[in-house]
Amino acid sequence: MCKALVYFIMLTLILGTASLRAQVPANDALTGIPVFPSAVGGDERFPGGICRITAQTVVYYVPFLWGPNHTAAPKQIAVADVEQWYQTHLKDFRSIPGFDGQRTQDVFLSPDGTKAVTITGKPASPAAYAISFTLFSGRAQPSQVKSFASHQKIQC
């Protein structure tokens, strides 16, 4: 009985993970920007803004990568790997490094300042935690985005 329950749970986790990955689109629905291949989420929009520019943000999480047959110790995807992937996919976007004192908050801002991708790291770690896609109602300035990503007072 116990062995059957363990097999059922393992099968559920494997199928659940596969279906979660199958649901992630190639491009984010809010911004149209490509989604990093292993990211999951993007189901909920969060309102916000910078200065007098309103914004909506969608968050995707970066999961563990496992070894063969899910037996090896988990290995996290590095922020640097996610950033490199976006550098090749968003050639015209401006890279704006950010850090809030505990974790990286690096942003790729579109040339017109209306779209942004933020790669957030785990605290005190090189591992990636989340990727956020933001759509601004107007043009956000790079200095505003940098202040926001670094949790500093924003000058409007």
C-alpha positions as CSV (number, residue, x, y, z in Angstrom):
1,M,0.0,0.0,0.0
2,C,2.7,2.4,1.0
3,K,4.8,1.6,-2.1
4,A,1.8,2.1,-4.3
5,L,1.2,5.5,-2.7
6,V,4.8,6.5,-3.3
7,Y,4.6,5.5,-7.0
8,F,1.3,7.4,-7.4
9,I,2.8,10.6,-5.9
10,M,5.9,10.3,-8.1
11,L,3.8,9.8,-11.2
12,T,1.6,12.8,-10.2
13,L,4.7,15.0,-9.7
14,I,6.2,14.0,-13.0
15,L,3.0,14.4,-15.0
16,G,2.2,17.7,-13.2
17,T,5.6,19.1,-13.9
18,A,5.3,18.1,-17.6
19,S,1.9,19.7,-17.9
20,L,3.1,22.9,-16.2
21,R,5.9,23.2,-18.7
22,A,3.6,22.5,-21.6
23,Q,1.4,25.4,-20.5
24,V,4.2,28.0,-20.6
25,P,4.0,29.9,-23.9
26,A,7.0,30.8,-26.1
27,N,6.2,34.5,-25.6
28,D,4.7,36.3,-22.7
29,A,1.1,37.2,-23.4
30,L,1.4,40.7,-21.7
31,T,4.6,41.9,-23.5
32,G,5.2,39.5,-26.4
33,I,8.7,39.0,-25.1
34,P,10.2,35.5,-25.3
35,V,9.9,33.4,-22.1
36,F,13.1,31.7,-20.8
37,P,12.5,28.0,-21.6
38,S,12.3,26.4,-18.1
39,A,10.4,29.3,-16.5
40,V,6.9,28.5,-15.1
41,G,4.0,30.8,-14.1
42,G,2.8,34.0,-15.7
43,D,-0.8,33.4,-14.6
44,E,-1.4,36.6,-12.7
45,R,-0.9,40.3,-13.5
46,F,0.2,42.7,-10.8
47,P,-0.4,46.5,-11.1
48,G,2.3,49.0,-10.3
49,G,4.1,51.9,-11.8
50,I,7.0,54.3,-11.8
51,C,6.4,58.0,-11.4
52,R,3.2,58.8,-13.3
53,I,3.6,55.7,-15.6
54,T,1.3,52.8,-14.7
55,A,2.5,49.3,-15.3
56,Q,1.4,45.7,-15.2
57,T,3.8,42.9,-14.4
58,V,3.7,39.1,-14.8
59,V,6.1,36.9,-12.9
60,Y,7.5,33.5,-14.0
61,Y,9.6,31.4,-11.6
62,V,12.9,29.6,-12.5
63,P,12.7,26.0,-11.2
64,F,15.4,23.6,-10.2
65,L,17.2,21.5,-12.9
66,W,17.5,17.9,-11.9
67,G,20.1,15.3,-12.9
68,P,19.3,12.1,-14.8
69,N,16.1,10.4,-13.6
70,H,15.7,13.1,-11.0
71,T,18.2,11.4,-8.8
72,A,21.0,13.9,-8.6
73,A,21.1,16.8,-6.2
74,P,19.2,19.8,-7.5
75,K,21.2,22.4,-9.4
76,Q,19.8,25.9,-9.8
77,I,19.9,27.9,-13.0
78,A,22.3,30.8,-12.7
79,V,21.3,34.5,-13.2
80,A,24.2,34.8,-15.6
81,D,22.7,32.0,-17.8
82,V,19.3,33.6,-17.9
83,E,20.8,37.0,-18.7
84,Q,22.9,35.5,-21.5
85,W,19.8,33.9,-23.0
86,Y,18.0,37.3,-23.0
87,Q,21.0,39.1,-24.4
88,T,20.8,36.8,-27.5
89,H,17.0,37.2,-27.7
90,L,16.6,40.9,-27.0
91,K,19.5,42.4,-28.9
92,D,18.0,46.0,-29.1
93,F,17.1,46.1,-25.4
94,R,19.2,48.0,-22.9
95,S,20.7,46.1,-20.0
96,I,20.4,47.8,-16.7
97,P,22.1,46.1,-13.7
98,G,20.4,46.4,-10.3
99,F,20.9,45.1,-6.8
100,D,18.8,45.7,-3.7
101,G,21.5,44.8,-1.2
102,Q,20.6,41.1,-1.0
103,R,19.7,40.0,-4.6
104,T,20.3,41.0,-8.2
105,Q,17.5,42.8,-10.0
106,D,18.9,43.1,-13.6
107,V,16.6,44.7,-16.1
108,F,16.4,44.6,-19.9
109,L,14.5,47.7,-21.1
110,S,13.0,48.0,-24.6
111,P,14.3,50.8,-26.9
112,D,11.0,52.7,-26.6
113,G,10.9,52.2,-22.7
114,T,7.5,50.6,-22.7
115,K,8.5,47.0,-21.9
116,A,11.0,45.4,-19.4
117,V,12.2,42.0,-18.4
118,T,13.7,41.8,-14.8
119,I,15.8,38.8,-13.8
120,T,15.8,38.4,-10.0
121,G,18.3,36.3,-8.2
122,K,18.0,34.4,-4.9
123,P,19.3,36.3,-1.9
124,A,23.1,36.0,-1.5
125,S,23.2,33.5,-4.4
126,P,24.1,33.3,-8.1
127,A,20.9,31.3,-8.7
128,A,18.0,32.8,-10.6
129,Y,14.7,33.1,-8.7
130,A,12.2,34.8,-11.0
131,I,11.7,36.6,-14.4
132,S,9.3,39.5,-14.5
133,F,7.7,41.0,-17.6
134,T,6.5,44.5,-17.3
135,L,4.4,46.6,-19.7
136,F,4.4,50.4,-19.0
137,S,1.7,52.8,-20.1
138,G,4.3,55.3,-21.3
139,R,8.0,55.6,-21.7
140,A,10.0,54.7,-18.6
141,Q,13.5,56.2,-18.4
142,P,16.5,54.0,-17.8
143,S,17.4,56.0,-14.7
144,Q,13.9,55.4,-13.3
145,V,14.1,51.7,-14.0
146,K,17.6,51.5,-12.4
147,S,16.4,53.3,-9.2
148,F,13.3,51.0,-9.1
149,A,15.4,47.8,-9.6
150,S,17.8,48.9,-6.9
151,H,15.1,49.9,-4.4
152,Q,16.3,53.5,-4.3
153,K,14.3,56.7,-4.3
154,I,13.1,57.3,-7.8
155,Q,13.6,60.8,-9.3
156,C,10.6,61.6,-11.6
